[in-house]
Amino acid sequence: MGIELIRGNILNVFTGDIYPAEIEIEDGIIRAVRRIRGEYDHIILPGFIDAHVHIESSMLTPSSFASAAVPHGTVAAVSDPHEIANVMGVSGIDFMISDSSEAPMRFYFTAPSCVPATPFETAGAEISAGEIMELLGRDSIVALGEMMNFPGVIAGDEEVTAKIEAAKAMRKPIDGHAPLLSGDDLCTYIAAGISTDHECVTATEAIEKRELGMKIMAREGSSAKNLRDLLPAGCDFLVSDDIHPGDLLRGHLDLALRRAVEYGADPVEAVQMVTINPASHYRLDTGAIAPGMHADLAVVDNLRDFTVRRVYIGGELVAADGRCTYRMKKSAPISVNRIKVKEFSEEDLEVESDADEVTVRVIDVMDGQIITEESRAGLAVEDGFVAPDPSADILKVSVIDRYGKGNIANGFVRGFGLGEGALASTVAHDSHNIIVVGTDSEKMKGAVDLLRESGGGLAALSDDRCMVLELPVAGLMTDREASEVAEELEEIHDFAYELGSRLGAPFMTMSFLSLLVIPELKIGDRGLFSVDRFEFVDVIVD
């Protein structure tokens, strides 16, 4: 490859200084950095690192994700593949690692710590402590993935403890997931060895966790946007966590940096949050312009707009002026899936009662947040079935097991605003059973049937129209171009808005209704679940 020289104003993430320099690169590695004289109209930054992302949530395979993220200056990502792991186990992780090798972007992975996320739902696989130890032995696995089972950590659960000890033995960090955890329970959680948290939603929460030594990840994704609220508390990383393809095309960490500066962050400190901070934490050979590091660089116009002009990975120009300059390799056609739904009827999606009217628990969603609240509502009973009340924005929600067990759970949700029809998805964190929200059981079953026939994805259905965004890779992803997927996603979102949805990202919001580790009220394939009480609760209140 030979020796290459790149000159410009560089940002030294160790000192915070900006000065003209010459970067000498040999075989993709920075060999020397020398101060020089000269005037330049650009700043060379270390390439950006997304320290916490679930690639599956972009609906793109890693190689397709890279083609959308790299032009925004992203050169690396620490990805937790627990979405596909919950569907397919270690073979799903192997797929992610294999597919990621087809793109120049550096993908690092974490070993999913909670597969399944809880024992209260049906998942497609289980990853044991022994398998965690094997995964952590791989060079591409840089940490133990987010420990969502914080009750298990606090209680000293044997299997949970074994996974944590495996990470300690391999000297790899342990990512956290502890929404609203506080006080002595938080201390116990941190004492177990958990070092990060990406679930803070208030500055008060972030401050308490930082005071106890945790590193705080501020999310700017498609559903959760916590940066503005957390910045006053101080943050260590800027991450996306979950991001849709349309949002990814509009901006990734470059957009997060721009927003951070708009919200009052020091520009240099903001850059450190997506470069040296994650690189140091996960021990990556990127994230700084320094000898011995990979020559992964993002050339920007200034530290206000962060418009990315050029991107280098391993010294190779991989993007310029918003477009990739590399040609992605394509392997054989992808055939990775697992959807097996037992036959069911419309009546299986009903909540039964022999009363004339009942009081039910309702899941209240909040736009832009993955947490929910619990409320109560009085609903009429018609022909033995509890009827939703779309006029009051109280709809039906069901989760249908997709792994052949036959479980179905039903409940009620408020916040979607549908006046007719149904929305359904095989993307339903974390076990990814089929979730459907609608005004009546007929439309809901019709939307689910569309997914069964297509092999997975997102579906919307009304009286006279239907639409499916197909996700053939585990019912979570596709290897198509991000622009194609983004266009289809926009179309199906528009369809949802025509049905009355008032949410910014209705399918992503719906996907988190089944995440049984995020407060307050959720629903899995085995029933309605109170996260605060960590137990199932009845839909109908006595």
ChimeraX attribute file (.defattr): number of C-alpha atoms within 10 A of each C-alpha:
attribute: neighborCount
match mode: 1-to-1
recipient: residues
	/A:1	9
	/A:2	7
	/A:3	13
	/A:4	14
	/A:5	13
	/A:6	13
	/A:7	19
	/A:8	22
	/A:9	23
	/A:10	25
	/A:11	23
	/A:12	19
	/A:13	22
	/A:14	11
	/A:15	8
	/A:16	13
	/A:17	11
	/A:18	16
	/A:19	17
	/A:20	19
	/A:21	19
	/A:22	17
	/A:23	23
	/A:24	21
	/A:25	25
	/A:26	18
	/A:27	15
	/A:28	21
	/A:29	21
	/A:30	24
	/A:31	18
	/A:32	16
	/A:33	18
	/A:34	10
	/A:35	14
	/A:36	13
	/A:37	11
	/A:38	11
	/A:39	10
	/A:40	13
	/A:41	9
	/A:42	18
	/A:43	23
	/A:44	28
	/A:45	27
	/A:46	32
	/A:47	28
	/A:48	33
	/A:49	30
	/A:50	23
	/A:51	25
	/A:52	27
	/A:53	21
	/A:54	21
	/A:55	30
	/A:56	27
	/A:57	23
	/A:58	26
	/A:59	31
	/A:60	24
	/A:61	23
	/A:62	28
	/A:63	26
	/A:64	25
	/A:65	24
	/A:66	26
	/A:67	24
	/A:68	25
	/A:69	28
	/A:70	30
	/A:71	27
	/A:72	32
	/A:73	33
	/A:74	29
	/A:75	29
	/A:76	27
	/A:77	25
	/A:78	28
	/A:79	26
	/A:80	28
	/A:81	25
	/A:82	31
	/A:83	27
	/A:84	33
	/A:85	29
	/A:86	28
	/A:87	29
	/A:88	23
	/A:89	22
	/A:90	22
	/A:91	14
	/A:92	22
	/A:93	23
	/A:94	15
	/A:95	18
	/A:96	22
	/A:97	19
	/A:98	13
	/A:99	19
	/A:100	20
	/A:101	14
	/A:102	17
	/A:103	20
	/A:104	22
	/A:105	24
	/A:106	20
	/A:107	22
	/A:108	20
	/A:109	28
	/A:110	26
	/A:111	32
	/A:112	32
	/A:113	26
	/A:114	23
	/A:115	25
	/A:116	25
	/A:117	24
	/A:118	18
	/A:119	11
	/A:120	16
	/A:121	20
	/A:122	26
	/A:123	25
	/A:124	21
	/A:125	19
	/A:126	17
	/A:127	19
	/A:128	17
	/A:129	20
	/A:130	12
	/A:131	16
	/A:132	22
	/A:133	20
	/A:134	13
	/A:135	23
	/A:136	23
	/A:137	16
	/A:138	11
	/A:139	9
	/A:140	16
	/A:141	23
	/A:142	26
	/A:143	28
	/A:144	29
	/A:145	26
	/A:146	25
	/A:147	25
	/A:148	22
	/A:149	21
	/A:150	22
	/A:151	17
	/A:152	16
	/A:153	22
	/A:154	19
	/A:155	13
	/A:156	15
	/A:157	13
	/A:158	11
	/A:159	14
	/A:160	21
	/A:161	16
	/A:162	17
	/A:163	24
	/A:164	23
	/A:165	17
	/A:166	20
	/A:167	24
	/A:168	16
	/A:169	11
	/A:170	14
	/A:171	12
	/A:172	20
	/A:173	21
	/A:174	26
	/A:175	24
	/A:176	26
	/A:177	22
	/A:178	23
	/A:179	18
	/A:180	15
	/A:181	18
	/A:182	14
	/A:183	10
	/A:184	10
	/A:185	15
	/A:186	17
	/A:187	15
	/A:188	17
	/A:189	24
	/A:190	20
	/A:191	14
	/A:192	16
	/A:193	17
	/A:194	22
	/A:195	22
	/A:196	25
	/A:197	24
	/A:198	24
	/A:199	24
	/A:200	24
	/A:201	21
	/A:202	17
	/A:203	19
	/A:204	14
	/A:205	17
	/A:206	28
	/A:207	19
	/A:208	16
	/A:209	24
	/A:210	19
	/A:211	9
	/A:212	14
	/A:213	15
	/A:214	20
	/A:215	23
	/A:216	25
	/A:217	27
	/A:218	32
	/A:219	26
	/A:220	24
	/A:221	22
	/A:222	23
	/A:223	25
	/A:224	22
	/A:225	20
	/A:226	22
	/A:227	25
	/A:228	19
	/A:229	16
	/A:230	22
	/A:231	19
	/A:232	16
	/A:233	15
	/A:234	17
	/A:235	21
	/A:236	20
	/A:237	28
	/A:238	31
	/A:239	28
	/A:240	27
	/A:241	27
	/A:242	21
	/A:243	23
	/A:244	23
	/A:245	26
	/A:246	20
	/A:247	15
	/A:248	23
	/A:249	18
	/A:250	12
	/A:251	18
	/A:252	24
	/A:253	24
	/A:254	24
	/A:255	17
	/A:256	24
	/A:257	25
	/A:258	19
	/A:259	18
	/A:260	23
	/A:261	19
	/A:262	14
	/A:263	14
	/A:264	12
	/A:265	19
	/A:266	13
	/A:267	19
	/A:268	18
	/A:269	19
	/A:270	23
	/A:271	31
	/A:272	27
	/A:273	26
	/A:274	28
	/A:275	29
	/A:276	26
	/A:277	23
	/A:278	26
	/A:279	21
	/A:280	13
	/A:281	16
	/A:282	18
	/A:283	15
	/A:284	19
	/A:285	16
	/A:286	28
	/A:287	30
	/A:288	28
	/A:289	27
	/A:290	21
	/A:291	15
	/A:292	15
	/A:293	20
	/A:294	26
	/A:295	29
	/A:296	31
	/A:297	28
	/A:298	29
	/A:299	23
	/A:300	22
	/A:301	16
	/A:302	14
	/A:303	19
	/A:304	14
	/A:305	15
	/A:306	23
	/A:307	21
	/A:308	25
	/A:309	20
	/A:310	24
	/A:311	32
	/A:312	26
	/A:313	25
	/A:314	22
	/A:315	23
	/A:316	19
	/A:317	16
	/A:318	23
	/A:319	23
	/A:320	19
	/A:321	13
	/A:322	18
	/A:323	17
	/A:324	20
	/A:325	17
	/A:326	13
	/A:327	11
	/A:328	14
	/A:329	11
	/A:330	12
	/A:331	9
	/A:332	5
	/A:333	7
	/A:334	13
	/A:335	9
	/A:336	15
	/A:337	19
	/A:338	18
	/A:339	21
	/A:340	15
	/A:341	19
	/A:342	13
	/A:343	8
	/A:344	13
	/A:345	10
	/A:346	13
	/A:347	12
	/A:348	16
	/A:349	24
	/A:350	22
	/A:351	20
	/A:352	17
	/A:353	16
	/A:354	12
	/A:355	13
	/A:356	13
	/A:357	14
	/A:358	18
	/A:359	15
	/A:360	19
	/A:361	20
	/A:362	26
	/A:363	25
	/A:364	22
	/A:365	24
	/A:366	16
	/A:367	18
	/A:368	18
	/A:369	15
	/A:370	21
	/A:371	23
	/A:372	21
	/A:373	15
	/A:374	16
	/A:375	13
	/A:376	15
	/A:377	15
	/A:378	16
	/A:379	17
	/A:380	17
	/A:381	18
	/A:382	15
	/A:383	12
	/A:384	14
	/A:385	17
	/A:386	26
	/A:387	22
	/A:388	25
	/A:389	19
	/A:390	18
	/A:391	10
	/A:392	12
	/A:393	19
	/A:394	24
	/A:395	27
	/A:396	27
	/A:397	30
	/A:398	30
	/A:399	29
	/A:400	28
	/A:401	28
	/A:402	26
	/A:403	21
	/A:404	15
	/A:405	14
	/A:406	16
	/A:407	21
	/A:408	21
	/A:409	21
	/A:410	24
	/A:411	26
	/A:412	27
	/A:413	28
	/A:414	22
	/A:415	19
	/A:416	28
	/A:417	23
	/A:418	24
	/A:419	20
	/A:420	19
	/A:421	25
	/A:422	30
	/A:423	33
	/A:424	33
	/A:425	30
	/A:426	30
	/A:427	29
	/A:428	26
	/A:429	24
	/A:430	28
	/A:431	31
	/A:432	32
	/A:433	32
	/A:434	31
	/A:435	34
	/A:436	30
	/A:437	28
	/A:438	32
	/A:439	24
	/A:440	21
	/A:441	22
	/A:442	15
	/A:443	23
	/A:444	26
	/A:445	22
	/A:446	21
	/A:447	28
	/A:448	25
	/A:449	16
	/A:450	22
	/A:451	24
	/A:452	17
	/A:453	8
	/A:454	16
	/A:455	18
	/A:456	29
	/A:457	25
	/A:458	27
	/A:459	27
	/A:460	30
	/A:461	26
	/A:462	22
	/A:463	9
	/A:464	6
	/A:465	9
	/A:466	17
	/A:467	17
	/A:468	22
	/A:469	20
	/A:470	22
	/A:471	25
	/A:472	20
	/A:473	24
	/A:474	26
	/A:475	29
	/A:476	27
	/A:477	26
	/A:478	23
	/A:479	20
	/A:480	15
	/A:481	16
	/A:482	25
	/A:483	15
	/A:484	12
	/A:485	23
	/A:486	19
	/A:487	13
	/A:488	17
	/A:489	21
	/A:490	15
	/A:491	15
	/A:492	23
	/A:493	19
	/A:494	13
	/A:495	20
	/A:496	27
	/A:497	18
	/A:498	14
	/A:499	21
	/A:500	16
	/A:501	21
	/A:502	15
	/A:503	21
	/A:504	14
	/A:505	18
	/A:506	21
	/A:507	26
	/A:508	23
	/A:509	25
	/A:510	25
	/A:511	23
	/A:512	25
	/A:513	28
	/A:514	29
	/A:515	25
	/A:516	29
	/A:517	26
	/A:518	22
	/A:519	21
	/A:520	21
	/A:521	30
	/A:522	29
	/A:523	28
	/A:524	31
	/A:525	26
	/A:526	18
	/A:527	23
	/A:528	26
	/A:529	24
	/A:530	21
	/A:531	18
	/A:532	12
	/A:533	11
	/A:534	16
	/A:535	12
	/A:536	17
	/A:537	17
	/A:538	13
	/A:539	20
	/A:540	19
	/A:541	12
	/A:542	7
